[in-house]
Amino acid sequence: MGLTSVDQSGIEMGSLAAKLLVERIQGRQEAVSTVVAPRLVIRRTTAPPPGV
């Protein structure tokens, strides 16, 4: 069964984490907040809205 889910790119998050870690090692002191955009993966468990 294909379950509808939200994909959070592990590759993108890992790459960003490594970049931020290197910056921190190089002396960056301030905190950084970053949003990695999720992606809705629609599969067979998604139904149309009621009344459609």
VOTOR-429634 format. One record per residue: residue number from 1; x, y, z of N, C-alpha, C in turn. Coordinates in steps of 0.001 Angstrom, whole numbers. Atoms other than C-alpha are relative to their C-alpha. Example, Ala and Ser with C-alpha at 12.3 -4.5 7.8 and 13.67 -1.06 7.14 Angstrom:
<lumlums>
lumlum pos:1	nu:890	nv:-1190	nw:0	cau:12300	cav:-4500	caw:7800	cu:900	cv:1200	cw:0
lumlum pos:2	nu:-820	nv:-1190	nw:-60	cau:13670	cav:-1060	caw:7140	cu:-770	cv:1090	cw:730
</lumlums>
This chain:
<lumlums>
lumlum pos:1	nu:849	nv:-1171	nw:0	cau:0	cav:0	caw:0	cu:895	cv:1234	cw:0
lumlum pos:2	nu:-741	nv:-1257	nw:29	cau:1321	cav:3451	caw:-896	cu:-613	cv:989	cw:970
lumlum pos:3	nu:489	nv:-900	nw:-1038	cau:967	cav:5748	caw:2096	cu:402	cv:1436	cw:-318
lumlum pos:4	nu:-292	nv:-1417	nw:212	cau:688	cav:9507	caw:1522	cu:842	cv:493	cw:1175
lumlum pos:5	nu:-913	nv:-420	nw:-1057	cau:3487	cav:11182	caw:3456	cu:640	cv:1352	cw:-326
lumlum pos:6	nu:-755	nv:-1243	nw:190	cau:5641	cav:14266	caw:3869	cu:1466	cv:-377	cw:-111
lumlum pos:7	nu:-1417	nv:287	nw:214	cau:9168	cav:14019	caw:2464	cu:823	cv:1175	cw:497
lumlum pos:8	nu:-952	nv:-1004	nw:-466	cau:11893	cav:15907	caw:4297	cu:1361	cv:-474	cw:-482
lumlum pos:9	nu:-1218	nv:436	nw:675	cau:15010	cav:15666	caw:2160	cu:1161	cv:-226	cw:967
lumlum pos:10	nu:-1119	nv:345	nw:-871	cau:17613	cav:13825	caw:4220	cu:1326	cv:482	cw:-558
lumlum pos:11	nu:-1234	nv:-462	nw:635	cau:20304	cav:14723	caw:1710	cu:182	cv:1496	cw:217
lumlum pos:12	nu:-81	nv:-1457	nw:-186	cau:19499	cav:18438	caw:1891	cu:264	cv:354	cw:1464
lumlum pos:13	nu:-208	nv:-287	nw:-1424	cau:19284	cav:18400	caw:5708	cu:1407	cv:-382	cw:443
lumlum pos:14	nu:-1351	nv:418	nw:-355	cau:22551	cav:16464	caw:6014	cu:1052	cv:952	cw:-528
lumlum pos:15	nu:-934	nv:-946	nw:607	cau:24345	cav:18809	caw:3634	cu:12	cv:1320	cw:768
lumlum pos:16	nu:111	nv:-1244	nw:-763	cau:23073	cav:21843	caw:5520	cu:636	cv:-153	cw:1382
lumlum pos:17	nu:-579	nv:236	nw:-1327	cau:24055	cav:20321	caw:8879	cu:1529	cv:6	cw:-61
lumlum pos:18	nu:-1461	nv:31	nw:148	cau:27599	cav:19648	caw:7643	cu:549	cv:1404	cw:-229
lumlum pos:19	nu:-432	nv:-1381	nw:283	cau:27900	cav:23207	caw:6286	cu:-20	cv:838	cw:1282
lumlum pos:20	nu:110	nv:-777	nw:-1238	cau:26686	cav:24697	caw:9577	cu:1046	cv:-437	cw:1029
lumlum pos:21	nu:-1021	nv:493	nw:-915	cau:29044	cav:22478	caw:11572	cu:1374	cv:562	cw:-352
lumlum pos:22	nu:-1289	nv:-555	nw:438	cau:32045	cav:23613	caw:9495	cu:67	cv:1485	cw:362
lumlum pos:23	nu:18	nv:-1421	nw:-359	cau:30996	cav:27255	caw:9997	cu:220	cv:186	cw:1498
lumlum pos:24	nu:-136	nv:-101	nw:-1456	cau:30739	cav:26673	caw:13756	cu:1443	cv:-287	cw:413
lumlum pos:25	nu:-1401	nv:338	nw:-291	cau:34186	cav:25035	caw:13860	cu:917	cv:1161	cw:-371
lumlum pos:26	nu:-815	nv:-1131	nw:457	cau:35568	cav:28036	caw:11959	cu:-236	cv:1260	cw:819
lumlum pos:27	nu:123	nv:-1117	nw:-924	cau:34324	cav:30336	caw:14704	cu:-1305	cv:771	cw:-2
lumlum pos:28	nu:1273	nv:-722	nw:-23	cau:30792	cav:31462	caw:13890	cu:-667	cv:-207	cw:1352
lumlum pos:29	nu:589	nv:72	nw:-1334	cau:29085	cav:32252	caw:17209	cu:-1523	cv:94	cw:3
lumlum pos:30	nu:1443	nv:-229	nw:-23	cau:25557	cav:33335	caw:16305	cu:-764	cv:-1231	cw:-486
lumlum pos:31	nu:863	nv:1111	nw:393	cau:22733	cav:30820	caw:15980	cu:-606	cv:273	cw:-1382
lumlum pos:32	nu:595	nv:-117	nw:1330	cau:21248	cav:30149	caw:12549	cu:-1254	cv:-854	cw:-35
lumlum pos:33	nu:1245	nv:747	nw:158	cau:17668	cav:29111	caw:11852	cu:-282	cv:-149	cw:-1488
lumlum pos:34	nu:222	nv:267	nw:1413	cau:16976	cav:27472	caw:8506	cu:-1193	cv:-928	cw:-149
lumlum pos:35	nu:1148	nv:854	nw:285	cau:13820	cav:25922	caw:7063	cu:283	cv:-787	cw:-1269
lumlum pos:36	nu:-105	nv:856	nw:1177	cau:14086	cav:22963	caw:4720	cu:-1439	cv:-327	cw:-397
lumlum pos:37	nu:1390	nv:148	nw:434	cau:10856	cav:22923	caw:2718	cu:-375	cv:-1473	cw:-167
lumlum pos:38	nu:468	nv:1369	nw:185	cau:8926	cav:19659	caw:2999	cu:-756	cv:-133	cw:-1324
lumlum pos:39	nu:718	nv:260	nw:1241	cau:7220	cav:18014	caw:24	cu:-1051	cv:-1063	cw:281
lumlum pos:40	nu:1079	nv:964	nw:-172	cau:3835	cav:16264	caw:107	cu:90	cv:-1041	cw:-1102
lumlum pos:41	nu:-68	nv:1100	nw:955	cau:4060	cav:12856	caw:-1559	cu:-1355	cv:-708	cw:45
lumlum pos:42	nu:1350	nv:559	nw:44	cau:540	cav:11833	caw:-2571	cu:56	cv:-1382	cw:-639
lumlum pos:43	nu:50	nv:1368	nw:497	cau:23	cav:8111	caw:-2965	cu:-1440	cv:-504	cw:66
lumlum pos:44	nu:1340	nv:580	nw:106	cau:-2956	cav:5750	caw:-2960	cu:-873	cv:189	cw:1235
lumlum pos:45	nu:821	nv:-154	nw:-1200	cau:-4147	cav:6583	caw:580	cu:-662	cv:1371	cw:74
lumlum pos:46	nu:621	nv:-1323	nw:4	cau:-5317	cav:10077	caw:-380	cu:-1348	cv:-70	cw:-695
lumlum pos:47	nu:1340	nv:-17	nw:576	cau:-9034	cav:10556	caw:-1020	cu:-361	cv:1410	cw:-421
lumlum pos:48	nu:450	nv:-1344	nw:377	cau:-10780	cav:13440	caw:-2769	cu:-766	cv:646	cw:1159
lumlum pos:49	nu:747	nv:-682	nw:-1054	cau:-12401	cav:16096	caw:-527	cu:-1468	cv:-445	cw:-24
lumlum pos:50	nu:1424	nv:372	nw:-32	cau:-15976	cav:15331	caw:614	cu:-816	cv:847	cw:-986
lumlum pos:51	nu:871	nv:-711	nw:925	cau:-18603	cav:16254	caw:-1958	cu:574	cv:158	cw:-1400
lumlum pos:52	nu:-581	nv:-135	nw:1339	cau:-16284	cav:15983	caw:-4969	cu:-264	cv:-1259	cw:-798
</lumlums>
